[in-house]
Structures are given as C-alpha cells and as structure tokens.
Amino acid sequence: MIRLDNEAIEVLVVGRNSAHGYHVGTEIIGTKGSIQIRMSLQWDEVVLLSNKGIVQKSCNGFLDRFEQAYLNKAGEFIRCILESRKLGVKVDDSAEAT
C-alpha cells in the first residue's frame, strides 16, 4: 500500500503464479471507474461454450508466450560477445520500465 504525492492511496498486488496458465495484466480501479489492461489469454479465437462453462486455451508459461523474444534476446547477447560490444540496454532501463 502506497500513499502518493496527491494523497491518493495505491495498492499494488504482484503475483507469480496463475492456475489457468500464463497471464499478464493490470487493473486500475478508481473512485469513478476502472480499466483492465491485459494480453489476450487465447492462442486463437476459438472459445468453447457448453453446459460445463466457457473454455479457452491459455499459454502454459513464459516460453509458450515469449519464445521468439527469448531467442532474439539470446541472439543479441551472443552477437555482443562475438563483436566485443556492450548491450544497448542497461539494468536501470528495466527497472525504469517496470
């Protein structure tokens, strides 16, 4: 729980696990409304509706969702080593983005 400069109260909840699969999202709730910001949980646009409820396929983890991003990151790291150059981003960049 954080008190902001304008005296508003912020509650930050961060989780690492999701029973249904990989999930990234943000929900901002205010006194006059709310907004949800999240990535689609679906692999495709298929949704099964039956007497047992609604079923959607979800990603199981980081590698399912971000495999190509990890490959790109690893490739750039290896190129930096081979070319004796530094990465273009620094640790502080990640912290600031977060």
C-alpha positions as CSV (number, residue, x, y, z in Angstrom):
1,M,0.0,0.0,0.0
2,I,1.5,3.3,-1.1
3,R,0.4,6.9,-0.4
4,L,1.0,9.1,-3.5
5,D,2.1,12.7,-3.5
6,N,-1.5,13.8,-4.2
7,E,-2.6,11.8,-1.0
8,A,-4.2,9.0,-3.1
9,I,-3.7,5.5,-1.9
10,E,-2.3,2.9,-4.2
11,V,-2.5,-0.8,-3.6
12,L,-0.1,-2.9,-5.6
13,V,-0.6,-6.7,-5.9
14,V,2.0,-8.7,-7.8
15,G,1.7,-12.5,-8.3
16,R,3.9,-15.0,-9.9
17,N,1.6,-18.0,-10.5
18,S,-1.7,-18.5,-12.3
19,A,-3.6,-21.7,-12.1
20,H,-5.0,-21.5,-15.6
21,G,-1.7,-20.7,-17.4
22,Y,0.4,-17.7,-18.1
23,H,-1.3,-14.4,-17.5
24,V,-0.1,-10.8,-17.7
25,G,-2.4,-7.9,-16.8
26,T,-3.0,-4.7,-14.9
27,E,-6.3,-3.5,-13.4
28,I,-6.6,0.1,-12.2
29,I,-9.7,0.8,-10.0
30,G,-10.6,4.3,-9.1
31,T,-13.5,6.1,-7.5
32,K,-15.0,6.9,-10.9
33,G,-14.3,3.7,-12.8
34,S,-11.8,1.1,-13.7
35,I,-9.7,-0.1,-16.6
36,Q,-8.2,-3.5,-17.4
37,I,-5.1,-3.8,-19.4
38,R,-4.1,-7.3,-20.3
39,M,-2.7,-9.6,-23.0
40,S,-5.1,-12.0,-24.7
41,L,-5.1,-15.3,-22.9
42,Q,-6.1,-17.1,-26.1
43,W,-3.9,-18.9,-28.6
44,D,-6.6,-18.3,-31.2
45,E,-10.1,-17.1,-31.4
46,V,-11.7,-20.4,-30.6
47,V,-13.9,-20.4,-27.4
48,L,-15.9,-23.5,-26.4
49,L,-19.2,-22.8,-24.7
50,S,-21.1,-25.7,-23.2
51,N,-23.2,-26.8,-20.3
52,K,-19.8,-27.0,-18.3
53,G,-19.0,-23.4,-18.9
54,I,-16.7,-21.5,-21.2
55,V,-13.3,-22.9,-22.2
56,Q,-10.4,-21.1,-23.8
57,K,-6.9,-22.4,-24.4
58,S,-4.3,-20.5,-22.5
59,C,-0.5,-20.3,-22.6
60,N,1.3,-22.5,-20.0
61,G,4.2,-20.3,-19.3
62,F,6.8,-17.7,-20.4
63,L,8.4,-19.8,-23.1
64,D,5.0,-20.6,-24.8
65,R,4.2,-16.9,-25.0
66,F,7.6,-15.3,-25.4
67,E,9.8,-18.0,-27.1
68,Q,10.7,-15.8,-30.1
69,A,11.5,-12.8,-27.8
70,Y,13.9,-15.0,-25.7
71,L,15.6,-16.3,-28.9
72,N,16.0,-12.7,-30.1
73,K,17.4,-11.6,-26.7
74,A,19.9,-14.5,-26.6
75,G,20.9,-13.9,-30.2
76,E,21.7,-10.3,-29.5
77,F,23.7,-11.2,-26.3
78,I,25.8,-13.7,-28.3
79,R,26.4,-11.1,-31.1
80,C,27.6,-8.6,-28.5
81,I,30.1,-11.2,-27.2
82,L,31.3,-12.1,-30.7
83,E,31.6,-8.4,-31.7
84,S,33.1,-7.3,-28.4
85,R,30.4,-4.7,-27.8
86,K,28.0,-3.8,-24.9
87,L,24.3,-4.4,-24.9
88,G,22.2,-1.4,-25.8
89,V,20.1,-1.6,-22.6
90,K,21.2,-1.3,-19.0
91,V,19.8,-2.7,-15.8
92,D,18.4,0.7,-14.9
93,D,16.3,0.7,-18.2
94,S,14.5,-2.4,-17.0
95,A,13.8,-1.0,-13.6
96,E,12.5,2.2,-15.0
97,A,10.3,0.4,-17.5
98,T,8.8,-1.6,-14.6
